[in-house]
């Protein structure tokens, strides 16, 4: 597993693009085939694999088309509580940030 904290946002997206390409090839899919399966335009998919730039909704469609829902499940996980006391003791969640 790669420690993404060591990389810039651009480097992370480039690494994700490479991983997605490896998954596509492992499933023996062409760019056109994944484009049709996911509904993501072919040009968008080509650009993502080349640059790492893509809209989040398109990335999600690609992950779902490659049957990798588990990877999406691990993104920005909800806070987990160990005990009922943790739940009852948790404070109200802020709706806005205060630090700019």
Secondary structure by P-SEA (a helix, b strand, c coil): ccccccccaaaaaaaaaaaaaaaaaaacccaaaaaaaccccaaaaaaaaccccccaaaaaaaaaaacaaaaaaacccccccccaaaaaaccccccccccc
